[in-house]
Amino acid sequence: MSTLTEKSNKILEAYFLYAGSSCRHLGKLSHRHMIHVAENSEPFEVLCEQTKFGGGWTVIQHRYDGSVDFYKNWKEYRNGFGNLDGEFWLGLEYLHQITKNRPHELLVEMKDFHGNYGYAKYGEFEIGRESELYVLKKLGTYSGSAGDSMQNHKNKKFSTFDRDNDESDKGNCADRWHGAWWYYKCHVSNLNGRYQNTTDDGSAMVWAYLKNDRRGMSYSRMMIRDIIN
């Protein structure tokens, strides 16, 4: 066995040894960490938020400057894109793997271009497998300051511009509103839409009940955390 291969195997072994099962178990620093969600699973890297809202959160979406184009296809949303040090989408398959084995909660933060901030917290959150089209299987009770712009999307399948899984009779919501989401007919939230400062455009990053309109957001962050009973 080559020295390089031996070194690679030792690094992989170290990942398995020190990777936690969630951000709850990975110290107090908000940083990038390796996790593995089941005993026989491959580890993967996530960004942990360890200070706000009690810590222990895994960041699954982050947007703040428009540097990453979120108008992506099904494969890219399944696998994830962007960079954990910048704007990114973690990936639907990772969301499914994380949430399928134990209960999780969801926290969504957003801010508009005028500095108005809000958050929405949901007591449950689970994503189905790809064969179920990553349906939003569980979305618990809402609390927060941003208004509940997710409940209409509960039990809805995920759509991208190349995979129309919504229930609209007016075409593909992802294509129509330049995003990717758990669309219904079509949305009251669209946080993967265009990054743009607008007062009334449903193709923007919308969280309708923040100010009861379709203004664009300048910031959004979605995070999940495993629930300890």
C-alpha positions as a printed Julia matrix, in Angstrom:
229×3 Matrix{Float64}:
   0.0    0.0     0.0
   1.39   3.38   -0.93
   2.22   5.99    1.7
  -0.36   8.32    0.13
  -3.08   5.68    0.37
  -2.17   4.94    4.0
  -2.35   8.65    4.8
  -5.74   8.96    3.09
  -7.1    5.99    5.05
  -5.88   7.47    8.33
  -7.57  10.78    7.52
 -10.82   8.96    6.7
 -10.59   6.98    9.93
 -10.1   10.23   11.84
 -13.23  11.67   10.2
 -15.26   8.68   11.4
 -13.73   8.88   14.86
 -14.27  12.59   15.46
 -17.3   13.38   13.34
 -20.41  13.83   15.46
 -23.93  12.83   14.56
 -25.13  16.45   14.56
 -24.04  20.01   15.35
 -25.39  19.51   18.89
 -22.41  17.29   19.61
 -19.65  19.34   18.03
 -18.5   21.93   20.53
 -19.36  25.59   20.94
 -17.75  27.21   17.9
 -19.79  28.14   14.81
 -17.66  26.45   12.19
 -17.46  23.8     9.49
 -17.57  20.25   10.87
 -17.77  16.69    9.62
 -20.84  14.72   10.66
 -22.1   11.21   10.01
 -25.79  10.67   10.6
 -25.82   6.88   11.0
 -23.34   4.22   12.04
 -22.61   3.01    8.5
 -23.0    6.36    6.72
 -20.31   8.34    4.95
 -19.32  11.54    6.78
 -20.0   14.88    5.13
 -19.24  18.48    5.95
 -21.77  20.95    7.36
 -21.76  24.45    8.79
 -22.82  24.66   12.45
 -24.39  27.67   14.18
 -23.53  27.37   17.86
 -24.42  30.77   19.34
 -27.83  31.96   18.11
 -31.09  30.42   19.36
 -29.28  28.15   21.77
 -26.84  26.67   19.24
 -26.67  23.16   17.85
 -28.05  24.17   14.43
 -27.0   22.76   11.05
 -27.23  25.45    8.35
 -28.97  24.09    5.24
 -29.35  27.3     3.21
 -27.6   30.66    3.42
 -27.97  33.72    1.16
 -26.78  37.23    1.81
 -25.17  38.87   -1.25
 -26.47  37.22   -4.43
 -23.06  35.82   -5.38
 -24.48  32.34   -6.08
 -27.18  31.73   -8.69
 -29.9   29.6    -7.03
 -31.76  28.92  -10.28
 -30.44  25.35  -10.46
 -31.71  22.02  -11.74
 -32.93  18.95   -9.84
 -29.54  17.26   -9.67
 -27.9   20.34   -8.19
 -30.61  20.77   -5.57
 -30.38  17.08   -4.74
 -26.6   17.12   -4.31
 -26.13  20.68   -3.02
 -24.17  23.64   -4.39
 -22.25  26.73   -3.35
 -19.64  26.94   -0.6
 -20.1   26.56    3.15
 -17.99  29.68    3.62
 -20.37  31.69    1.41
 -23.82  31.22   -0.09
 -24.96  27.61   -0.41
 -27.7   24.99   -0.47
 -26.71  21.88    1.51
 -28.62  19.41   -0.68
 -31.97  17.62   -0.51
 -30.43  14.18   -0.15
 -28.44  15.34    2.86
 -31.61  16.87    4.34
 -33.38  13.53    3.94
 -30.51  11.57    5.47
 -30.27  13.96    8.44
 -33.99  14.16    9.22
 -35.19  10.61    8.52
 -33.86   8.87   11.63
 -34.71  11.27   14.47
 -36.93  14.32   14.94
 -35.7   17.76   13.91
 -36.92  21.34   14.14
 -36.51  24.09   11.55
 -35.46  27.71   11.99
 -35.68  30.26    9.16
 -34.17  33.73    9.41
 -34.72  36.5     6.89
 -34.17  40.23    6.42
 -35.41  42.59    3.73
 -33.43  45.35    2.01
 -34.75  47.89    4.55
 -33.28  45.98    7.49
 -36.54  44.45    8.71
 -35.64  41.13   10.36
 -37.82  38.16   11.25
 -37.55  34.51   12.11
 -39.85  31.51   11.88
 -39.37  28.38   13.96
 -41.17  25.08   13.37
 -41.33  22.29   15.94
 -40.88  19.49   13.38
 -39.14  19.16   10.03
 -38.59  16.1     7.83
 -37.88  15.59    4.12
 -38.85  12.42    2.26
 -36.55  10.4     0.01
 -35.9   11.14   -3.67
 -38.47   8.56   -4.81
 -40.99  10.65   -2.84
 -39.68  13.76   -4.63
 -38.24  15.08   -1.37
 -41.72  15.88   -0.08
 -41.93  18.15    2.97
 -43.26  15.33    5.17
 -43.31  17.08    8.52
 -43.58  20.74    9.48
 -44.45  21.4    13.08
 -46.07  24.24   15.0
 -44.94  27.75   14.06
 -43.52  30.36   16.42
 -41.56  33.52   15.72
 -41.75  37.07   14.37
 -41.81  36.6    10.58
 -45.26  35.07   10.14
 -45.94  31.52    8.97
 -45.06  31.39    5.27
 -44.23  27.66    5.25
 -47.44  25.94    6.35
 -48.97  26.12    2.86
 -45.99  24.12    1.61
 -46.36  21.22    4.04
 -46.82  17.84    2.29
 -45.76  19.38   -1.04
 -43.1   17.91   -3.31
 -39.96  19.77   -4.3
 -39.84  21.33   -7.78
 -37.07  22.74   -9.95
 -37.27  24.23  -13.43
 -36.6   20.79  -14.93
 -38.81  18.79  -12.53
 -42.39  20.04  -12.23
 -43.87  18.43   -9.1
 -46.24  21.19   -7.98
 -50.06  21.22   -8.08
 -50.5   24.32  -10.21
 -52.5   24.19  -13.43
 -50.58  27.22  -14.77
 -47.27  25.53  -15.51
 -44.15  24.86  -13.5
 -43.98  27.14  -10.44
 -40.17  26.85  -10.29
 -39.87  28.05  -13.87
 -42.55  30.72  -13.46
 -41.09  32.15  -10.24
 -37.42  31.52  -11.0
 -36.75  29.35   -7.97
 -36.87  25.86   -6.47
 -39.12  25.0    -3.53
 -41.91  22.89   -2.1
 -44.41  24.67   -4.31
 -48.17  24.3    -4.16
 -50.14  26.76   -6.35
 -47.52  28.35   -6.23
 -46.06  29.96   -3.05
 -46.1   32.28   -0.08
 -42.4   31.63    0.44
 -39.74  31.38   -2.25
 -36.39  31.72   -0.5
 -34.49  30.16   -3.41
 -35.81  32.79   -5.84
 -33.93  35.71   -7.41
 -31.68  37.82   -5.21
 -33.04  41.28   -5.95
 -34.31  44.4    -4.2
 -37.93  44.59   -5.28
 -41.22  45.59   -3.67
 -43.59  43.22   -5.5
 -42.1   40.36   -7.47
 -42.91  36.74   -6.66
 -39.76  35.55   -8.42
 -37.61  37.17   -5.72
 -36.58  35.69   -2.38
 -40.04  36.01   -0.84
 -41.35  35.39    2.67
 -44.79  36.88    2.19
 -45.92  37.25    5.8
 -42.88  39.17    7.01
 -44.56  42.36    5.76
 -47.61  40.86    4.0
 -46.25  41.49    0.5
 -43.85  39.99   -2.04
 -40.8   42.15   -1.38
 -37.38  40.63   -2.01
 -35.2   39.54    0.89
 -31.57  40.55    1.27
 -30.77  37.71    3.65
 -32.05  34.24    4.43
 -30.72  31.39    6.49
 -32.4   28.04    7.06
 -31.19  25.77    9.88
 -32.26  22.47   11.41
 -31.57  20.92   14.82
 -32.23  17.49   16.25
 -34.72  17.48   19.09
 -33.73  16.16   22.52
 -36.7   14.73   24.43
